[in-house]
Amino acid sequence: MIDTKRTVDANPANGLRTYPGDAGEALFPLGGIGTGNISLGSRGELRDWEIFNLPAKGTQMPNTFFAIRVAPEGGEPVARVLESRLRPPHALSHGYHPLSGAGLPRLAESELIGTYPMARVVFRDDDLPVRVELEAFTPMMPLDPENSGIPAASLTYTVTNTGDRPAEVVIAGSLINPVGGLTYDKFGNLHYAMPCGRNVNAFRRDADVSGLRFSSEKWAPGDLNYGSLSLMTTAPRLTVKRAWLRGAWFDFLQEFWDDFASDGRLTDLGYEDPSEEHKTDTGSLGIVETLQPGETKTFPFALAWYFPNRMNGWHEGTRDTRPGRETIRNHYATRFADSWEAGAYLLNRMADLRGRTEAFRDALFGSTLPSYVVDALAGNMPVLRSTTCFWLENGKFLGFEGTFDDGGSCEGSCTHVWNYEQTLAFLYPSLERSMRRIEFLEETDDAGKMAFRAVRMFGCEWQWGGKAGPAAADGQLGSVMRLYREWKLSGDGAFLRELWPHAKRALDFALPHWDLDGDGVLDGEQHNTYDIEFYGPNPLTGFMLLGALKAGEAMAREAGDGEAADGYARTGAASAKRLGELTWNGEYFVQALADVDAHKYQHGAGCLSDQLLGQQLAYLYGLGALLEEDDRLKSAIHAVYRHNFRADFKDHVNCQRVYALHDERGLVLCSWPNGGRPKLPFVYSDEVWTGIEYHVATNLIYEGFVEEGLTIVKAVRDRQDGYRRSPWNEVECGHHYARSMSSWGLLVALTGFRFDMAAGVMSFAPATEADDYAAFWSTGKGWGVYREFIDPSDGRPAFAVDVLGGDMSGVTVHARGRTIVL
């Protein structure tokens, strides 16, 4: 087994990134697949409450925080909010509202160590006679979406008595009841007419689990506002205040803090009625422990939520109740009856769920790959558990492209954006297969035209610009390639046979629809991921076609359709030859247009970073080189790096959206090193997208340019430093953008991982050599760690495969010129 201690050591020398309390963008998401998130900030605060089936960036929950009181024997007690100090600017028009608790004493410093899916916050304060740390996570383990989809977070404070006297320690969590919705007036007060009301905060004790359940009597079980939260613990010694003072002005905060700070015991005020209409209550749950000098104890909390109902469609906030747009439940509602049940599930199975989450984290962060590569892998896993994605009670998994601050951005599991994503496919392949079923079984019509945004499944017609929507050439062809990937990752022949007839229609649609002169190269109006149409032969769709034909050939043979397979092989060979003739300029591949300005938004002679996307996907999926002349592939991808990677952006002119600037480094989407820039080039050409940066880096690694590929990756992660941008939120057209999950391809390329679960075979050929090598791997059947080392018995290189989850029995592994059977 690999050494896992390094993954929980905060020493920066091991490559782990730490984020001080002033790193305001270091926001660590907590939440499961399809459950929404709450973010843990570097000060130890909870924010961005995105658990109500809507994104909610920047939101704070009133009266919601944890606090500690320490009373050393014979000494003065100390009470603090368990957050480090608020950071400037402090420029609010009316100062901080009492609902923020900003006027309460806080700790001097904090530091967040994030090894997604687990985080640790270390607090420091010389006036506090104990040492405090927080561990926070939501269970996450590969191939187990159910236990990675729990609507809850574990929040465990560990306290060590650093003094020479016994000390009583109380940690209390306070939470407002938000069920029904909170709104504010211009002064920052809770609005007199906000929608919530008749809210109930109830103390409950079941076996070893106790806590507060926050609900409402106002909403019917099918209403979009229906739901509950629970703050729970397994600790035996508790103190509880079900509801803070229902007083005027700021009495609520004064009474709570005086009550808590005076003796560490919370006084229940005896309210038995629900809150009034348009009002709500805050409740507090405290754990009481006595620590001897040098003793350490844990204060375990679980925060669980349950808001089961969402719109059965893409626009969550519209309250559209037309037929076919009725509410539908989240998948987690099929497992749990309410938040209490979800929290109890987490607490009662904590040892197993935490252990398996730790095993995954340690396998990932115990890698000997460069730390910024692991950072890129882990940093984009939260997309799967963000509000970008949702998982319905019927089992369907769907995703926007990203999110606005308060809503989904670009609906439809957009095929041309999700083309780039690899993380879901390798970690939760059953959910990825759900996306393929939607694309081919519901969104592809009888002619083979695929709606590149999934809307037909909700009873809507596919529209684009007010008329019938086009097919997306790159998205549709990419879906064919991804079907091949899902088959090879899972080895599920029945799945392939179910979808192949529909995929065949989609592939057969491509040439007659987009190849207008019949030479095997697409040259018609080709809608693509830049939200425009390319015209004429071009490498983006050209290589996507080659990859789809090669995948189609293999799938047709598996399905017993030799005639189709032979046809795809012939077409692919002719297409590859002709594509090279038309688009190769001696250094890289270009768009073949006689007049680049005849159509708006083309790239013409430009060096397109995406020119070898189809080739990169072919490498990842085990389809190999799509052209016989490998030198052209090497030359083209190196040209992308040489011409499009910027060491800084001081002089870069970009009249489009800006994602990198000033002294930052990054890869632009296109450049024109030989001139020929169109008057109006395609609309995103001067931008920097992390999803494309990662896939170009992956392709560079495959072609042997490892240093260049790693340079790009490091540039991306340097920009996501917790100050300028979040390490766990890479944006493009929205937060938690799906394209960023192309980062997982780096792992596949660097390990030289090949997989074929249909044949029961996998292999490794790392791109870099080391006497002590370790890296994570996963398929649809299992996951674990691949290791290379020097065998002490004979001093020769050797390898081993550790299976940490799933069942890989009988799978053959090739590496280092040797073969083993698991």
Buried (B, 14 or more C-beta within 10 A) or exposed (E): BBEBEBBBEBEEEEBBBBBBBBBBBBBBBBBBBBBBBBBBBBBBBBBBBBBBBBBBBEBBBBBBBBBBBBBBEEEEBBBBBBBBBBEEEEEEEEEEBBBBBBBBBBBBBBBBBBBBBBBBBBBBBEEBBBBBBBBBBBBBBBBBBBBBBBBBBBBBBBBBBEBEEBBBBBBBBBBBBBBBEBEEEEEBBBEEEBBBBBBBBBBEEEEEBBBBBBBBEBBEEEEBBBBBBBBBBBBEEBBBBBBBBBEEEEEBBBBBBEBBBEBBBBBEBEBEEBBEBBBBBBBBBBBBBBBEBEBEBBBBBBBBBBBBBBBBBBEBEEEBEEEEBEBBBBBBBEBBEBBBBBBBBBBBBBEEBBEBBBBBBBBBBBBBBBBBBBBBBBBBBBBBBBBBBBBBBEEBBBBBBBBBBBBBBBBBBBBBBBBBBBBBBBBBBBBBBBBBBBBBEBBBBEEBBBBBBBBBBBEBEBEBEEEEBBBBBBBBBBBBBBBBBBBBBBBBEEBBBBBBEBBBBBBBBBBEBBBBEEBBBBBBBBBBBBBBBBBBBBBBBBBBBBBBBBBBBBBBBBBEBEEBBEBBBEBBBBBBBBBBEBBBEEBBBBBBBEEBEEBEBBBBBBBBBBBBBBBBBBBBBBBEBBBEEEEBBBBBBBBBBBBBBBEEBEEBEBEEBEBBBEEBBBBBBBBBBBEBBBEEBBBBBBBBBBBBBBBBBBBBBBBEBBEBBBBBBBBBBEBBBBBBBBBBBBBBBBBBBBBBBBBBBBBBBBBBBBBBBBEBBBBBEBBBEEEEBBBBBBBBBBBBBBBBBEEEEEEEBBBBBBBBBBEBEEBBBBBBEEEEEB
